[in-house]
Amino acid sequence: MHNLAEGIPHRPPMHWLDTAWRNADGTISARRLIQPDDAFVADGRLVRSALLEMAAQAAACRPVTPTGPPRRGVLAGARDVVFHGDVRAGQTLDIHVQLTKSMGSLMLCGITISADDRPIMSGNLTFAIID
């Protein structure tokens, strides 16, 4: 399986995905093991804003069309984002991205992040596609 996380432009320490893949239904799944020395880990806990960055990077692994090449985008907005819990170093995060709507250069994605089958974050992120 090809690791889609290798295609995003981020580099350490801001590259937050260990692996990402496209599911048969067109959604994207990604995974990240949080390390104690990761950027944005303070007192053994991941700072919540890092979850938004991870979700955005996972969405960046998805092309605008299922058969098209990946295109660059920027996070343009967040709506209905809820943080359900904290993340500790040593936990593995499962990130799920579903394209819910696209119009022109805008793309709306539903995002869920969980750890140990427990919800951590959910919401909708809007991306502006740039070429």
C-alpha positions, -999 to +999 in steps of 0.1 A: +000+000+000+013+034-009+018+058+020+000+090+009+015+109+038+048+109+018+032+133-007+024+162+016+048+191+015+054+192+053+088+182+068+097+173+104+090+186+129+057+197+113+050+165+093+024+149+116+013+117+098+031+084+101+009+068+074-021+077+053-042+057+029-072+060+006-101+037+015-123+019-010-151+044-004-128+074-013-123+085+023-088+090+038-075+074+069-043+083+087-024+074+118+000+091+141+018+078+172+024+107+196+059+107+209+069+124+242+094+147+224+070+157+196+066+194+189+034+206+207+036+180+234+036+198+268+036+180+302+030+147+284-001+160+266-006+170+230-017+206+225-052+206+209-043+229+181-020+202+168-051+180+161-063+206+136-030+205+118-031+166+117-066+167+103-055+193+076-025+171+067-047+141+063-071+160+041-041+171+020-037+134+011-070+135-008-072+146-044-101+169-054-114+141-076-110+104-069-089+099-100-072+133-101-037+141-088-033+156-054-036+194-053-023+219-027-047+236-004-049+258+026-071+255+057-097+282+052-121+276+081-132+253+108-169+247+119-185+226+146-151+215+159-155+197+192-126+184+213-138+153+232-107+145+251-070+149+256-042+130+240-012+117+259+022+108+246+023+072+236-012+071+222-019+064+185-044+087+168-066+074+140-077+102+117-106+099+092-114+124+065-145+124+043-151+149+015-187+161+021-189+189-005-168+207-031-176+238-051-150+254-073-118+258-054-135+251-020-136+217-003-155+208+029-144+178+048-158+160+078-130+150+102-129+126+131-099+118+153-099+090+178-075+072+202-081+038+216-115+038+200-124+069+220-134+101+202-108+129+205-120+155+179-147+159+153-158+187+131-158+202+096-128+218+079-130+240+048-100+241+024-092+265-004-075+246-033-045+266-048-026+258-079 
